[in-house]
């Protein structure tokens, strides 16, 4: 699965206890990534112990913001779960921070008093949030934004309601403000400088960002200098130096971070701004290494994730005897602030010899600025549209001469290189090998290409081979372009698969296949196993998943009512005024005085403003209130009528003509066959609505040739037609085949419906489904192959044995009454 | 209008997870009380800013609800329409205490529009 933990062959396996002991201080992104890189190179070389101050396994700290915003759960941001530690025989010690290092005795001592010896020590303590020591900074309710505990405290504060002040208008502060605002708090951001995120944005982009955030209801005070935090024991507000007082029950201090070096300094290691390391991440003590935000390399400290990957590679190379060396990182920032795309890289302060190329598109909210010095890009700021950020960054890092494309530079790579707009393959081909493809897992273009040339010739294989596109999926397009570019004609082509929705990078067919292949049994299980990017999906994917599971597991899967569209949940059709319309089933369109009286009584009793004949030969009662629905159903049930499913992605109606019993042209008993067909198929859930008609002769009064399944009776038997539609795009049916008996007509109908149920995508009617897969493919399964036909029909009947109970009857008897009754009021003090 | 009057409308479990119930108050607009997948509770006026659809009948996902009429997505905490749509549904102050849902009594004074 995991490319980093795949072990390499060693001539002889060294027993765990006789290996060198590597102790890692810090269970965060740097410490664990270093261990991952080490295991990938030589899994049997070291015995590893990791100390973590937090109670958690290794999680992705840069994803704390989506957790705060309610877009991800903690489980979704875990990088390595318990099994990873166990599988690699790593001793993980959580909630017990190391407090001292004895370099002479080669031991570390943790807070609990635990002493552990080491052969090599790796310090990966990261950084600490900066707390400005204004009066009141120790009050209850003043927190930082650094770890999961901070997030939990912010969520608790938001749940309690009230106002929040965020001190610091950098990335972290704005993300905290965004999350708190989404959680319903009134948020004020106090920023000392005049431009938000002044280290990443220039004045123009900062202003655009400020305006956008203000439009979202946040108050942004730039040039605001905090004088004190006021309150008795808890925070009550923040006073600025100009005297303004902003009330708040929560203050988030997000003014910056500094390398966490206390431990190293007390151990006597060389420390400047960070722990001094050489190109192999070795400190002033050869047995002690350090990596991540806590280090200072060649005078630089880094607070971003990308340099960390480079450092970990150099560190692992050194520890396994093949030193390569870290040469420092040129960094860029590509991020989403409050849903707004922002990119910056390099030096955009201007100055002598610097020339600005600027593009502004106010109506689209786009601002781009590229800074050029001596024909080379030295910096870039992009706001609103960051698609070309990677290209500018690449040109900047390579210091390429851009004079040839300078005129078109600002319009982006597609224009400037003449590939024309919309040639993503050319754009990807032009990226350098170390360009980052997958930000979630830190996978470069070179690594993806290596995985592809190593045999991963499909998207899924790339995902499992090197992790690229396996998390949030936003780089799926890039990975597919790399497959195309790398494999050329050998690639089966970009899958024309559209993703189900924005929650997943998988298409409908992928999800369905995996549900069956992995025997998944619930919506949360599907979302977990297929890396859904939202905690519980959206209004597009939830109904689809519910249907796919229902179809795969008849009689076992418990229908999730909350994943049903309103009509299917309420078993009636919602109307524009929020009332419902109710359609009782009339088998084959045939009714009688008792049913008609019951309907007339309901219309009068519940004051229904309209009763109307539908296109499917039924009566539709309009204007029923949500609260009255169970009583209406009870009255209709009493007259022997059941739900007409006029509201469902299900069998709707079987429309008939009167046939040979009455009509002088009728060739067969079309009414009787229609009723039998409806008795067989009612109650079945489908990818979309499904309509049937039976006409007694080729005059086709029941309009069977624009139905999903239509029967036209002739003297010699029954013509079966499929894939018709009378909606927006009228489509006449295709002739499936002709059969001799009613029994055969019913059998083929059952088989066809089941094939549609199992293979069409959710919300795909039979007409587009048949156009997509071709009539011949359907004939092959239903007409040409008797065994397949019998199996399909058998599966349909099995499924029907669980679905043919009247949903109205249960609800008329009180089931799910909470859907119909309002909550009642009870006043308290 | 008293600042600290809260009205008990029932237990959190009275609302299905990822679902909603309504509160009917004489002389004011209907209120929808939502319970999300992570058991957070929100309350909005039961009216989509688009065409007035009953938000209580929509699909609740994350901390949003999709209106049952035209699938507008409304943020539960702010009442703001999300994505390309714009508009806002009034929010109602709500809190949970000992598993009971309390709504701000002031909400009962909201005037019909």
Interface residues (C-beta under 8 A of the other chain):
Chain A: X70 X71 X73 X159 X160 X161 X181 X182 X183 X184 X216 X217 X534 X535 X536 X537 X538 X539 X542 X543 X561 X562 X563 X564 X565 X566 X569 X570 X574 X576 X577 X578 X626 X818 X821 X822 X823 X824 X825 X826 X827 X828 X829
Chain B: X5 X6 X7 X8 X9 X10 X14 X15 X16 X17 X18 X19 X21 X22 X23 X24 X25 X30 X33 X36 X37 X38 X40 X42 X51 X52 X53 X54 X57 X58 X59 X60 X61 X62 X63 X64 X66 X68 X69 X71 X73 X75 X77 X78 X80 X91 X93 X95 X96 X101 X102 X105
